[in-house]
Amino acid sequence: MSDTHAQSVAYVRDTFIAEQAPPTREAGAVKWLRENLFSSIPYTILTLLALFVIWQLLSGFLPWLFGGVWTADSIRGCREVLDGARGGCFAVLTERWNQLLFGFSYPSSQYWRPTLALVLLFVAVAPVLFPDLPRKLLIVTLLYPFTAYWLIWGGTILVPLVALLGVVVGYVAFTYAERRGFAIGLLAAVAAAAVVWWMGGLAAENGQFLLRLTPVQSRDMGGFMLNMILGTVCVSLSLPFGILLALGRQSKLPIIKILCVAFIEFVRGVPLITLLFVANVVLAYFLPPGTNFDLILRVIIMITMFASAYIAEVIRGGLAALPRGQYEAADSLGLDYAQAMRLIILPQALKISIPGIVNVAVGLFKDTTLVSIISMFDVVGMIRGPILASTDWNGVYWELYGFAALLFFVTCYGISQYSQWLERKLATDNR
């Protein structure tokens, strides 16, 4: 019977057929081009038109870029070197790079201080941005604001040390008094920190300290350094204030809810440039005569208020997106309001709100250029003011504004890419 069955089968292969390469039209770059650029006649026409536009742009831009002049002392020197040829006058960047980055009044011998503060910024934010790093490194993040203040503004190190002590004392007072209520703990922390800072101010005025850097006034700061200071400080401050405003808007206490709603709606209904004019001009009328209220501090307050209102609405959307069961789960575990928000609600709401928060942060960083309208010499203010007002470089526009655009693009693109990475890492609901 087995012999009969064996004779009925003509041939049985006992080895696999060798793999064959796919057709050229169905693999590699050819397949990608067919599917994405030339999949139909309309797409083919659009692709050819786009290639034509790109060619026209590059044919004018590349000779201007690679044929530019990098060594000259004025725009007239650039024109003499070019002698009618097409090319950019990039010598303005090599001649005025320090003003574009640090302003025209910051001491050139002290450029290492803001540069070191920028390097330390990446070290300080790493434990916050990358959760896999050891939590012990957060001590570096805590110390950075006080170190950066001392590096950039200079003076005695006693002032940031006392400020740090005030924060520590305030935290200890809050932890101790929180057992009697969140509001009591908050008031105790503010009172303790205020007392320590007041004592530190007296010590800084009447005493000297061993470690002392050359003091630099706020009016001497400018360039892209000023944009980085405003962007970093305002984004860092607006996030916690935005969370508090979002929670206050959902509070069951009528007074707190009304105040938060009024603040959010008023700030969101007023342009940022109006708030900056208030910080520059109007705010001085409400201060006692002779009061010296630093302009940078006033601008930081107004920009932080503006960004906090928008972040509050973004976080409120994240809170509204959570199912009611999460709140009920926190109640079933016996958690109070502060514990439920810290351990269950806010971590999920913030994860949902990441795209909106990043959008506000990027927009806020770009809006720091508006301070040039109130006579603060950021990178745009330096271009519009001292550089283009000089007869040596009057007429150089594309090179200067292109350099400023490149600085902002690199910074904002980095923020955007990090946010996308964080979203993928925290996408636990899709695993």
Backbone torsions as a table, in degrees:
resi	resn	phi	psi	omega
1	MET	NA	-37.2	177.6
2	SER	-69.7	-34.8	177.3
3	ASP	-64.7	-40.0	178.7
4	THR	-64.2	-41.1	179.4
5	HIS	-66.2	-39.4	179.2
6	ALA	-64.8	-34.2	-179.3
7	GLN	-75.2	-21.2	-179.3
8	SER	-76.7	-15.4	179.0
9	VAL	-100.5	119.4	-176.0
10	ALA	-68.4	-44.8	-176.5
11	TYR	-159.2	133.4	177.3
12	VAL	-122.7	117.7	-179.6
13	ARG	-78.0	132.4	178.6
14	ASP	-109.0	11.3	175.9
15	THR	-135.0	156.9	179.4
16	PHE	-78.3	148.7	174.0
17	ILE	-74.5	136.2	179.8
18	ALA	-61.6	139.8	180.0
19	GLU	-66.1	140.0	-179.7
20	GLN	-110.6	145.3	176.9
21	ALA	-67.4	141.6	178.7
22	PRO	-66.9	161.7	177.0
23	PRO	-58.3	152.1	-177.4
24	THR	-59.7	-34.6	-179.0
25	ARG	-71.7	-13.0	-175.0
26	GLU	-115.6	21.0	-178.5
27	ALA	-152.4	155.0	172.3
28	GLY	67.7	-150.5	-175.6
29	ALA	-65.6	-33.2	-179.6
30	VAL	-63.2	-42.9	178.7
31	LYS	-63.6	-43.5	-179.5
32	TRP	-62.0	-41.7	178.9
33	LEU	-64.6	-41.9	-179.6
34	ARG	-64.9	-39.7	-175.7
35	GLU	-80.7	-30.2	-172.3
36	ASN	-107.3	-27.7	-174.5
37	LEU	-117.4	-30.7	-174.7
38	PHE	-129.6	38.8	-177.7
39	SER	-75.9	-21.1	178.9
40	SER	-151.4	172.8	-179.0
41	ILE	-65.7	-45.7	176.6
42	PRO	-60.2	-41.9	178.4
43	TYR	-64.5	-36.3	178.5
44	THR	-64.2	-42.5	179.1
45	ILE	-63.7	-44.5	178.7
46	LEU	-63.4	-38.9	178.6
47	THR	-63.3	-44.1	179.7
48	LEU	-65.3	-39.6	177.2
49	LEU	-64.6	-41.6	178.5
50	ALA	-64.0	-40.6	177.6
51	LEU	-64.1	-36.3	178.5
52	PHE	-66.2	-43.2	179.3
53	VAL	-64.4	-43.4	178.8
54	ILE	-61.7	-41.0	179.1
55	TRP	-63.6	-41.2	179.0
56	GLN	-63.6	-41.5	179.5
57	LEU	-66.9	-46.5	-178.2
58	LEU	-68.3	-33.4	-180.0
59	SER	-65.4	-24.7	175.8
60	GLY	-94.7	-31.9	-175.1
61	PHE	-80.1	-43.3	-175.4
62	LEU	-64.0	-45.1	175.3
63	PRO	-61.9	-36.0	177.1
64	TRP	-65.1	-37.4	-178.3
65	LEU	-75.9	-52.6	-174.6
66	PHE	-80.3	-17.3	177.0
67	GLY	-98.0	14.3	-177.5
68	GLY	-75.5	165.4	-179.4
69	VAL	-105.3	128.3	-177.1
70	TRP	-110.4	-9.8	-179.0
71	THR	-129.5	104.6	175.5
72	ALA	-165.9	157.4	-177.1
73	ASP	-99.7	-3.4	178.6
74	SER	-166.7	173.4	178.4
75	ILE	-67.5	-29.4	176.3
76	ARG	-66.2	-38.4	176.3
77	GLY	-64.0	-36.9	177.0
78	CYS	-63.1	-43.8	-178.4
79	ARG	-66.7	-33.5	177.3
80	GLU	-67.6	-38.5	179.3
81	VAL	-70.4	-41.0	-179.5
82	LEU	-69.2	-39.1	177.8
83	ASP	53.4	47.7	177.7
84	GLY	89.2	-10.4	179.3
85	ALA	-76.5	161.3	180.0
86	ARG	-83.4	129.2	179.6
87	GLY	176.4	154.2	-179.8
88	GLY	-87.9	156.0	178.3
89	CYS	-97.3	74.8	-178.2
90	PHE	-79.3	-0.3	176.7
91	ALA	-63.2	-23.2	177.8
92	VAL	-64.5	-29.9	178.9
93	LEU	-73.3	-40.3	179.1
94	THR	-71.6	-27.3	-179.5
95	GLU	-86.0	-34.3	-173.8
96	ARG	-118.8	22.3	-178.7
97	TRP	-60.8	-35.9	-177.9
98	ASN	-67.1	-36.1	177.9
99	GLN	-71.7	-36.5	178.5
100	LEU	-66.1	-32.0	-176.9
101	LEU	-94.6	-37.6	-172.9
102	PHE	-121.5	-2.4	-175.6
103	GLY	87.2	176.1	-175.6
104	PHE	-99.5	-3.4	-177.8
105	SER	-113.7	-14.6	-179.8
106	TYR	-68.4	131.7	-176.4
107	PRO	-57.6	127.2	-178.0
108	SER	-64.2	-28.2	179.1
109	SER	-73.2	-10.3	-178.2
110	GLN	-110.2	15.3	179.9
111	TYR	-60.5	-25.0	-178.3
112	TRP	-65.4	-23.0	-176.7
113	ARG	-71.3	-54.8	175.2
114	PRO	-65.5	-29.4	176.3
115	THR	-64.8	-44.2	177.1
116	LEU	-64.7	-38.3	177.3
117	ALA	-62.2	-37.3	178.0
118	LEU	-67.0	-42.1	178.3
119	VAL	-62.9	-44.6	179.4
120	LEU	-65.5	-24.8	177.6
121	LEU	-60.7	-43.7	179.4
122	PHE	-65.0	-35.7	177.5
123	VAL	-68.3	-39.1	-175.5
124	ALA	-72.8	-36.5	-177.0
125	VAL	-83.3	-13.5	-177.9
126	ALA	-58.4	-45.7	179.0
127	PRO	-63.8	-24.7	179.5
128	VAL	-83.2	-38.9	-175.7
129	LEU	-80.4	-28.3	-176.5
130	PHE	-118.6	101.9	-174.6
131	PRO	-64.8	-18.4	-177.7
132	ASP	-73.9	-16.7	179.8
133	LEU	-72.1	153.7	-180.0
134	PRO	-59.2	139.0	-178.7
135	ARG	-66.6	-19.7	179.3
136	LYS	-63.9	-23.3	-179.5
137	LEU	-70.9	-9.4	178.1
138	LEU	-64.1	-18.7	175.9
139	ILE	-63.5	-32.2	176.0
140	VAL	-65.9	-40.6	178.2
141	THR	-63.3	-39.1	179.2
142	LEU	-66.7	-37.5	-176.9
143	LEU	-80.3	-19.4	-172.6
144	TYR	-61.6	-47.6	-177.2
145	PRO	-55.0	-38.9	-178.6
146	PHE	-73.9	-36.9	176.7
147	THR	-67.3	-43.3	-179.3
148	ALA	-64.7	-39.3	177.8
149	TYR	-60.4	-44.9	-179.0
150	TRP	-65.9	-38.1	-179.5
151	LEU	-68.7	-43.9	-173.1
152	ILE	-79.4	-46.9	-176.8
153	TRP	-89.2	-23.2	178.8
154	GLY	76.2	-157.3	-176.5
155	GLY	86.7	-166.7	-179.1
156	THR	-75.8	148.1	179.2
157	ILE	-76.2	-6.8	-179.2
158	LEU	-64.4	-35.4	-178.1
159	VAL	-63.5	-53.7	178.1
160	PRO	-64.5	-30.5	178.1
161	LEU	-65.8	-42.4	178.2
162	VAL	-68.0	-37.0	176.2
163	ALA	-62.4	-42.0	176.6
164	LEU	-62.3	-41.8	177.5
165	LEU	-61.8	-37.8	177.6
166	GLY	-63.2	-39.9	178.1
167	VAL	-64.6	-43.6	-179.9
168	VAL	-63.7	-46.6	179.3
169	VAL	-62.7	-41.1	177.7
170	GLY	-62.2	-39.9	178.6
171	TYR	-65.6	-42.1	178.9
172	VAL	-64.1	-41.4	179.1
173	ALA	-65.0	-39.1	178.9
174	PHE	-64.7	-43.8	-179.7
175	THR	-62.8	-40.2	-178.8
176	TYR	-70.8	-42.6	-175.0
177	ALA	-85.1	-12.2	-178.7
178	GLU	-64.5	-23.1	178.9
179	ARG	-62.4	-24.8	178.7
180	ARG	-96.9	4.4	178.9
181	GLY	135.5	146.5	-177.9
182	PHE	-64.4	-41.0	-178.5
183	ALA	-64.7	-41.0	179.3
184	ILE	-64.9	-40.9	178.1
185	GLY	-63.3	-39.4	179.5
186	LEU	-66.1	-43.5	178.9
187	LEU	-64.8	-39.9	178.3
188	ALA	-63.7	-39.7	179.4
189	ALA	-65.1	-43.6	180.0
190	VAL	-64.5	-42.9	-179.1
191	ALA	-64.8	-44.5	-179.1
192	ALA	-64.9	-43.0	179.7
193	ALA	-65.2	-39.0	-179.7
194	ALA	-64.0	-40.5	-179.7
195	VAL	-64.4	-44.4	-178.8
196	VAL	-65.7	-42.8	180.0
197	TRP	-64.6	-37.9	178.3
198	TRP	-63.7	-42.0	177.0
199	MET	-64.8	-37.3	178.0
200	GLY	-66.0	-36.8	177.3
201	GLY	-63.8	-40.4	176.6
202	LEU	-65.0	-40.2	-179.9
203	ALA	-67.2	-36.7	-179.4
204	ALA	-69.3	-31.9	-179.1
205	GLU	-77.5	-32.3	-171.6
206	ASN	-106.6	-2.8	-175.4
207	GLY	-134.0	169.3	177.0
208	GLN	-119.9	163.1	-179.9
209	PHE	-139.6	157.3	-173.5
210	LEU	-63.9	-48.4	-178.2
211	LEU	-87.0	114.2	-176.8
212	ARG	-145.2	130.9	176.5
213	LEU	-107.8	158.6	179.0
214	THR	-61.0	120.5	-179.1
215	PRO	-64.9	141.5	176.9
216	VAL	-126.0	126.7	180.0
217	GLN	-75.5	154.0	-179.7
218	SER	-63.2	-31.9	-179.4
219	ARG	-68.4	-14.9	179.1
220	ASP	-89.7	0.8	-178.4
221	MET	-96.0	143.9	-179.4
222	GLY	-169.5	-166.1	180.0
223	GLY	69.8	-164.5	-179.4
224	PHE	-66.0	-22.1	174.9
225	MET	-58.5	-40.7	179.4
226	LEU	-66.1	-40.5	176.3
227	ASN	-61.5	-41.3	179.5
228	MET	-66.2	-40.3	179.0
229	ILE	-62.8	-49.7	-178.6
230	LEU	-64.5	-44.6	-178.6
231	GLY	-63.8	-47.5	-177.5
232	THR	-65.3	-47.4	-177.1
233	VAL	-67.0	-45.3	-176.2
234	CYS	-68.5	-39.6	177.3
235	VAL	-65.8	-41.6	-179.6
236	SER	-64.4	-37.4	-178.4
237	LEU	-81.7	-33.4	-174.8
238	SER	-70.6	-27.0	-179.2
239	LEU	-65.8	-53.3	177.5
240	PRO	-64.5	-38.0	177.4
241	PHE	-65.7	-36.6	176.7
242	GLY	-64.2	-38.8	177.1
243	ILE	-63.1	-45.0	179.1
244	LEU	-62.8	-40.1	178.9
245	LEU	-66.7	-39.3	178.9
246	ALA	-64.8	-42.3	177.6
247	LEU	-68.0	-38.0	178.0
248	GLY	-65.6	-33.0	179.1
249	ARG	-68.7	-26.5	178.2
250	GLN	-97.7	6.3	-178.4
251	SER	-67.9	152.8	176.9
252	LYS	-87.3	-7.3	176.6
253	LEU	-82.1	119.0	-172.8
254	PRO	-59.9	-42.1	-176.4
255	ILE	-64.2	-47.5	179.8
256	ILE	-62.3	-42.3	-179.0
257	LYS	-64.3	-44.1	-179.1
258	ILE	-64.1	-43.8	179.6
259	LEU	-62.4	-44.3	-179.7
260	CYS	-66.0	-42.9	178.8
261	VAL	-63.3	-43.6	179.7
262	ALA	-63.1	-43.3	179.5
263	PHE	-63.2	-47.7	-177.1
264	ILE	-63.1	-47.3	-176.3
265	GLU	-69.2	-35.8	179.1
266	PHE	-67.6	-48.0	-177.5
267	VAL	-65.8	-39.5	179.8
268	ARG	-70.2	-17.9	179.2
269	GLY	-94.7	1.2	-178.1
270	VAL	-116.3	132.9	177.5
271	PRO	-63.9	150.1	179.8
272	LEU	-62.5	-35.8	-178.3
273	ILE	-63.7	-31.4	176.2
274	THR	-66.4	-42.4	177.8
275	LEU	-64.2	-34.9	178.4
276	LEU	-68.0	-38.7	175.7
277	PHE	-65.3	-36.2	176.0
278	VAL	-62.5	-43.5	179.7
279	ALA	-64.2	-34.2	-175.1
280	ASN	-83.1	-36.5	-171.1
281	VAL	-117.7	-57.7	-168.5
282	VAL	-69.3	-37.6	-174.1
283	LEU	-61.0	-29.6	-179.1
284	ALA	-65.1	-26.0	-178.9
285	TYR	-71.8	-20.4	-178.6
286	PHE	-94.5	2.3	-179.6
287	LEU	-102.3	153.4	177.8
288	PRO	-61.4	150.6	179.4
289	PRO	-59.0	137.4	179.6
290	GLY	84.0	1.1	179.9
291	THR	-73.9	131.8	179.3
292	ASN	-102.8	96.9	-179.8
293	PHE	-105.6	110.3	-172.9
294	ASP	-54.9	134.6	-177.7
295	LEU	-64.7	-40.5	178.9
296	ILE	-62.2	-39.7	178.1
297	LEU	-64.3	-40.5	177.8
298	ARG	-63.3	-42.0	179.2
299	VAL	-66.5	-40.3	178.1
300	ILE	-60.7	-41.5	179.4
301	ILE	-62.0	-46.0	-176.8
302	MET	-69.2	-43.1	179.5
303	ILE	-66.5	-37.9	177.8
304	THR	-64.5	-41.8	175.7
305	MET	-59.6	-44.2	-178.2
306	PHE	-62.6	-48.1	-177.5
307	ALA	-70.4	-34.1	-178.9
308	SER	-62.0	-38.6	179.8
309	ALA	-63.4	-41.1	-180.0
310	TYR	-72.1	-40.5	178.3
311	ILE	-65.9	-33.7	177.6
312	ALA	-60.5	-41.6	178.6
313	GLU	-68.8	-36.0	177.5
314	VAL	-64.5	-44.6	-179.2
315	ILE	-70.3	-34.2	176.5
316	ARG	-61.7	-36.6	175.1
317	GLY	-65.0	-38.4	176.2
318	GLY	-65.3	-38.3	177.3
319	LEU	-66.4	-38.9	179.5
320	ALA	-69.4	-24.5	-178.8
321	ALA	-77.3	-16.7	179.9
322	LEU	-73.9	138.8	176.2
323	PRO	-67.3	153.7	-178.5
324	ARG	-61.9	-25.1	-178.5
325	GLY	-61.8	-27.0	178.1
326	GLN	-66.8	-39.5	177.1
327	TYR	-68.4	-40.0	178.7
328	GLU	-67.0	-34.0	177.5
329	ALA	-64.8	-40.1	177.5
330	ALA	-64.3	-40.0	178.1
331	ASP	-65.8	-37.7	-178.9
332	SER	-67.6	-25.8	177.5
333	LEU	-82.6	-4.2	179.0
334	GLY	79.5	21.7	-179.8
335	LEU	-82.0	143.4	173.7
336	ASP	-80.7	-177.1	-173.5
337	TYR	-63.1	-47.0	-177.8
338	ALA	-63.9	-41.9	-179.9
339	GLN	-67.5	-40.6	-180.0
340	ALA	-63.7	-41.9	179.9
341	MET	-68.9	-40.7	-176.2
342	ARG	-73.3	-35.4	-171.8
343	LEU	-100.1	-27.8	-172.1
344	ILE	-121.9	-53.1	-168.8
345	ILE	-77.2	-56.5	-173.9
346	LEU	-62.8	-40.4	177.8
347	PRO	-56.7	-39.2	178.8
348	GLN	-74.6	-39.5	-179.9
349	ALA	-66.3	-39.5	179.4
350	LEU	-67.0	-35.8	177.5
351	LYS	-63.6	-40.2	177.9
352	ILE	-67.0	-32.4	-172.9
353	SER	-88.9	2.9	-176.0
354	ILE	-55.4	-49.5	-179.4
355	PRO	-58.7	-42.6	-179.8
356	GLY	-67.7	-38.8	178.7
357	ILE	-64.8	-42.8	178.8
358	VAL	-64.6	-38.5	178.3
359	ASN	-61.2	-42.7	178.0
360	VAL	-66.4	-40.9	-178.8
361	ALA	-63.9	-42.9	178.9
362	VAL	-65.2	-44.9	178.0
363	GLY	-63.2	-37.5	178.3
364	LEU	-65.0	-42.6	-179.2
365	PHE	-63.6	-39.1	177.7
366	LYS	-70.0	-32.1	-179.6
367	ASP	-72.0	-10.9	177.0
368	THR	-63.9	-17.4	177.1
369	THR	-69.1	-14.8	178.8
370	LEU	-67.5	-17.2	-179.8
371	VAL	-66.3	-16.1	176.9
372	SER	-65.4	-21.2	-179.7
373	ILE	-74.2	-24.6	178.9
374	ILE	-103.0	31.7	172.4
375	SER	65.9	33.9	170.2
376	MET	-105.3	128.2	-169.9
377	PHE	-90.6	73.1	169.4
378	ASP	-75.6	-166.7	-175.5
379	VAL	-63.5	-38.8	176.9
380	VAL	-72.4	-38.5	176.8
381	GLY	-64.3	-35.3	175.9
382	MET	-65.1	-38.7	180.0
383	ILE	-68.9	-47.5	-176.8
384	ARG	-71.6	-25.1	-175.8
385	GLY	-100.6	-97.8	-170.7
386	PRO	-60.8	-36.0	-173.6
387	ILE	-75.8	-54.3	-179.1
388	LEU	-73.2	-20.6	176.2
389	ALA	-74.9	-17.7	178.0
390	SER	-74.4	138.8	178.8
391	THR	-68.1	-18.9	-179.3
392	ASP	-70.7	-32.5	-174.0
393	TRP	-125.0	13.7	178.1
394	ASN	-67.7	116.5	-177.2
395	GLY	118.6	-8.1	176.9
396	VAL	-95.3	109.6	-175.9
397	TYR	-118.5	-54.4	-173.4
398	TRP	-60.2	-39.6	-177.6
399	GLU	-66.2	-43.0	-177.7
400	LEU	-71.2	-50.2	-179.1
401	TYR	-69.0	-30.0	174.7
402	GLY	-65.3	-39.3	177.6
403	PHE	-65.3	-42.3	177.3
404	ALA	-63.5	-42.1	178.2
405	ALA	-62.3	-38.3	178.7
406	LEU	-63.8	-41.7	178.7
407	LEU	-61.5	-46.0	-179.4
408	PHE	-69.6	-36.2	-180.0
409	PHE	-64.4	-45.1	-178.9
410	VAL	-61.3	-43.8	-178.7
411	THR	-66.6	-49.1	-177.2
412	CYS	-69.5	-35.4	178.2
413	TYR	-66.2	-38.7	176.3
414	GLY	-62.5	-42.4	177.7
415	ILE	-62.3	-43.1	-179.3
416	SER	-64.2	-43.8	-179.8
417	GLN	-65.8	-38.1	177.0
418	TYR	-63.4	-42.7	-179.4
419	SER	-62.1	-39.3	177.9
420	GLN	-65.9	-40.0	176.4
421	TRP	-62.3	-41.6	-179.4
422	LEU	-66.5	-38.2	176.9
423	GLU	-62.0	-43.3	178.6
424	ARG	-65.2	-37.3	-178.4
425	LYS	-70.7	-34.5	-177.3
426	LEU	-93.4	7.3	-179.1
427	ALA	-77.5	61.0	-178.0
428	THR	-71.7	-23.9	-179.2
429	ASP	-73.1	-13.8	-179.3
430	ASN	-101.5	2.7	-178.3
431	ARG	-84.9	NA	NA
